[in-house]
Amino acid sequence: MSYRAPVADIAFTLKHSAGLSQALGEGLYGDLTEADVDAVLEEAGKFASTVIAPLNTVGDKHGTPLKDGKVTMPPGWKEAYTAWVQGGWNGLAASADWGGQGLPHALNAACIEMWNSASMAFGIGPVLTMGAIEALDRHGADALKAKYLEKLTTGEWMGTMQLTEPQAGSDVGALRARADRAADGSYRITGSKIFITYGEHDLTDNIIHFVLARLPDAPPGTKGISLFLVPKFFVSDDGAIGERNDARCHSVEHKLGIHGSPTCTMVYGDNGGATGWLVGEENRGLNCMFTMMNNARLAVGLQGVAIAERATQHAMAYANDRKQGRAGGNGAIVNHPDVRRMLLTMRALTGAARAICYATGAAIDRSHLAKDDAARKAADQRASLLTPIAKAFSTDVGTEVASLGVQVHGGMGFIEETGAAQHYRDARIAQIYEGTNGIQSIDLVTRKIPMMGGAVMKDYLDELRRTVAAVKQANDPAFGATGIRLSDAVDSLDRATAWLLGNLDKSPDAALAGATPYLRLFASAAGGCALAEDALAASRLNGGADGGRVALARFFAENIAVQAGGLETTVTEGADSVSPIALPAA
Ligand SMILES: Cc1cc2nc3c(=O)[nH]c(=O)nc-3n(C[C@H](O)[C@H](O)[C@H](O)COP(=O)(O)OP(=O)(O)OC[C@H]3O[C@@H](n4cnc5c(N)ncnc54)[C@H](O)[C@@H]3O)c2cc1C
């Protein structure tokens, strides 16, 4: 089954719970109008559905073979990528100074969802290029920007992000790739990197690698890491492509999913060292990489939303068609309450994850564009708080929803030709790359909720409480127990937060043991409130014809947000049971 971009749903969430309409009204985005936003979404949806989506199974089947150091991308991918670049999609949110369109990050987030619903393997390449653009724009020297930024912005060249080495995965500080200073101010890079997405391919004439490496006199750990721009081919001052740099792809991984995305082992320095140029300052590379990583973390969260959306569409179509048992209506399995429960769970989780991701994108916009310093800082802190939720919750949702999608298909879900199995295989990586979801939970608990002594989190809790109050005030029977269930969930989040803040220093292991259930608890309250916000807006705007949004918010509150109480108990009382695990005797 092909993909139909849910443009109306996307636009609604963007404008309401993510606050785009309000931001447009405030003039945050200059003279941009809702009609402009709708037009961009419509065109992106068309491109994703008609040009990229048909290539998804092609990529899965063909993979990205490596021969004589060259990776060949699946048939049709280069043409699709070229058309995508010509459409200006790569630079949608990038600065107009470098050929971008300077449109909202929140709008770009919605488009990233659509590219990745159409094909996650296709969508992940540009995600890394977009991160590279931001890091170079923010931290690069003028000469580097002048040479590389425009071609990266348009997508004529793609970028990579290179941290991982065999001994340095989650622990980036353990990396060993080496950078030696050269007399001309450049550096010679030696060493190797593993698992590099789009490290080699034939979509573009040049690939600009962003590589983390260590100077010989660097301090140990994360304080001794520097970031280097290492082009595959050298570029002369007039922009012409020259000789090959001393960097090559050694091998391409065979993976569970996203077969159309080449995952490469890269080798630097077969012939004395690849030439690289410093981005930012020496030993401050992780700082620059964080610019890329925050951007990429939201984008990977959007991959979770994207795959969940596609799996849901797929399952809905099958459930309306497949007849089995004594189901009501036309006899299709969609009429069985248990199948309906699965489909509603899929829709509710997808909607909640979407709303959280778009709200993160909107906070990023405000952090750049708000009128005063205080508002910019508050928005930056909101984006920081939400980024680990956007990444980890949404990618957990991607896998859970894709798994339910297989279940709705019964035995056919396990058979490749149906396509449901590919969503499940593709979804799984997003929980791992860009910082595993375990690492995201730790980031949330140890760095994000303690921001400003807990004040950032308190503001957020106050906002959730305002939504709960609005639901209660609406006094609409269609909401069922939504108000009370969300109120309980927010109370659980409040108490679990206070417990963690009180225990972080006293018993850090106990706090860390609760990090993953806490992140889920956070998302249950936040996602439930976001769906309720959209539901309230829908019933307000359309005089009661809410397009099913009230029912969806109610389903989430009464079936998913209710898990918050159990998660709170796990966080506050479960730590002792996370005891050291004894290995079985040999
Ligand atoms: C398909 C694919 C594409 C990738 N693309 C890129 C890329 O483009 N660029 C790049 O640099 N990297 C890339 N990666 C690497 C990816 O980011 C890492 O695999 C990931 O960060 C995890 O590192 P690891 O595999 O070494 O796992 P490990 O760090 O060994 O983790 C194993 C497990 O231990 C847990 N763990 C580790 N440390 C801690 C801790 N301190 N506290 C609690 N739990 C912990 C983890 O959460 C995980 O569950 C890619 C990987 C894959 C598979």
The ligand as an SDF file (V2000), in Angstrom:
LIG
                    3D

 53 58  0  0  0  0  0  0  0  0999 V2000
   22.2960    2.1710   10.8250 C   0  0  0  0  0  0  0  0  0  0  0  0
   23.1440    3.0180   11.6930 C   0  0  0  0  0  0  0  0  0  0  0  0
   23.4650    4.3140   11.2890 C   0  0  0  0  0  0  0  0  0  0  0  0
   24.2960    5.1150   12.0820 C   0  0  0  0  0  0  0  0  0  0  0  0
   24.6870    6.3480   11.6190 N   0  0  0  0  0  0  0  0  0  0  0  0
   25.6570    7.0290   12.2890 C   0  0  0  0  0  0  0  0  0  0  0  0
   26.2550    8.1990   11.7270 C   0  0  0  0  0  0  0  0  0  0  0  0
   25.8750    8.6710   10.6550 O   0  0  0  0  0  0  0  0  0  0  0  0
   27.2620    8.7930   12.4070 N   0  0  0  0  0  0  0  0  0  0  0  0
   27.7310    8.3190   13.5880 C   0  0  0  0  0  0  0  0  0  0  0  0
   28.6500    8.9010   14.1520 O   0  0  0  0  0  0  0  0  0  0  0  0
   27.1790    7.2140   14.1530 N   0  0  0  0  0  0  0  0  0  0  0  0
   26.1680    6.5540   13.5310 C   0  0  0  0  0  0  0  0  0  0  0  0
   25.6270    5.4140   14.0720 N   0  0  0  0  0  0  0  0  0  0  0  0
   26.0850    4.9680   15.3720 C   0  0  0  0  0  0  0  0  0  0  0  0
   25.0400    5.1410   16.4620 C   0  0  0  0  0  0  0  0  0  0  0  0
   24.8800    6.5020   16.7600 O   0  0  0  0  0  0  0  0  0  0  0  0
   25.4990    4.2900   17.6730 C   0  0  0  0  0  0  0  0  0  0  0  0
   25.3010    2.9360   17.2960 O   0  0  0  0  0  0  0  0  0  0  0  0
   24.7410    4.6240   18.9280 C   0  0  0  0  0  0  0  0  0  0  0  0
   25.0770    5.9150   19.3890 O   0  0  0  0  0  0  0  0  0  0  0  0
   25.0100    3.6240   20.0600 C   0  0  0  0  0  0  0  0  0  0  0  0
   26.3700    3.3590   20.2120 O   0  0  0  0  0  0  0  0  0  0  0  0
   26.8580    1.8270   20.2320 P   0  0  0  0  0  0  0  0  0  0  0  0
   26.3200    1.1450   19.0370 O   0  0  0  0  0  0  0  0  0  0  0  0
   28.3230    1.8010   20.4380 O   0  0  0  0  0  0  0  0  0  0  0  0
   26.1330    1.1900   21.5020 O   0  0  0  0  0  0  0  0  0  0  0  0
   26.6770    1.2440   22.9970 P   0  0  0  0  0  0  0  0  0  0  0  0
   27.1060    2.6230   23.3330 O   0  0  0  0  0  0  0  0  0  0  0  0
   27.6270    0.1390   23.1960 O   0  0  0  0  0  0  0  0  0  0  0  0
   25.3450    0.9380   23.8150 O   0  0  0  0  0  0  0  0  0  0  0  0
   24.8320   -0.3800   24.0360 C   0  0  0  0  0  0  0  0  0  0  0  0
   23.6960   -0.2850   25.0590 C   0  0  0  0  0  0  0  0  0  0  0  0
   24.2030    0.2200   26.3130 O   0  0  0  0  0  0  0  0  0  0  0  0
   23.5170    1.3950   26.7020 C   0  0  0  0  0  0  0  0  0  0  0  0
   24.4590    2.3460   27.3080 N   0  0  0  0  0  0  0  0  0  0  0  0
   25.6660    2.7190   26.8430 C   0  0  0  0  0  0  0  0  0  0  0  0
   26.2450    3.6140   27.6670 N   0  0  0  0  0  0  0  0  0  0  0  0
   25.3580    3.8470   28.6620 C   0  0  0  0  0  0  0  0  0  0  0  0
   25.3350    4.6830   29.8120 C   0  0  0  0  0  0  0  0  0  0  0  0
   26.3380    5.5280   30.0910 N   0  0  0  0  0  0  0  0  0  0  0  0
   24.2600    4.6270   30.6280 N   0  0  0  0  0  0  0  0  0  0  0  0
   23.2200    3.8220   30.3570 C   0  0  0  0  0  0  0  0  0  0  0  0
   23.1790    3.0170   29.2820 N   0  0  0  0  0  0  0  0  0  0  0  0
   24.2160    3.0280   28.4370 C   0  0  0  0  0  0  0  0  0  0  0  0
   22.9080    1.9730   25.4080 C   0  0  0  0  0  0  0  0  0  0  0  0
   21.7640    2.7550   25.6730 O   0  0  0  0  0  0  0  0  0  0  0  0
   22.5980    0.6990   24.6220 C   0  0  0  0  0  0  0  0  0  0  0  0
   21.3390    0.1920   25.0060 O   0  0  0  0  0  0  0  0  0  0  0  0
   24.7600    4.6240   13.3220 C   0  0  0  0  0  0  0  0  0  0  0  0
   24.4140    3.3270   13.7390 C   0  0  0  0  0  0  0  0  0  0  0  0
   23.6360    2.5270   12.9440 C   0  0  0  0  0  0  0  0  0  0  0  0
   23.3340    1.1310   13.3860 C   0  0  0  0  0  0  0  0  0  0  0  0
  1  2  1  0
  2  3  1  0
  2 52  2  0
  3  4  2  0
  4  5  1  0
  4 50  1  0
  5  6  2  0
  6  7  1  0
  6 13  1  0
  7  8  2  0
  7  9  1  0
  9 10  1  0
 10 11  2  0
 10 12  1  0
 12 13  2  0
 13 14  1  0
 14 15  1  0
 14 50  1  0
 15 16  1  0
 16 17  1  0
 16 18  1  0
 18 19  1  0
 18 20  1  0
 20 21  1  0
 20 22  1  0
 22 23  1  0
 23 24  1  0
 24 25  2  0
 24 26  1  0
 24 27  1  0
 27 28  1  0
 28 29  2  0
 28 30  1  0
 28 31  1  0
 31 32  1  0
 32 33  1  0
 33 34  1  0
 33 48  1  0
 34 35  1  0
 35 36  1  0
 35 46  1  0
 36 37  1  0
 36 45  1  0
 37 38  2  0
 38 39  1  0
 39 40  1  0
 39 45  2  0
 40 41  1  0
 40 42  2  0
 42 43  1  0
 43 44  2  0
 44 45  1  0
 46 47  1  0
 46 48  1  0
 48 49  1  0
 50 51  2  0
 51 52  1  0
 52 53  1  0
M  END
$$$$
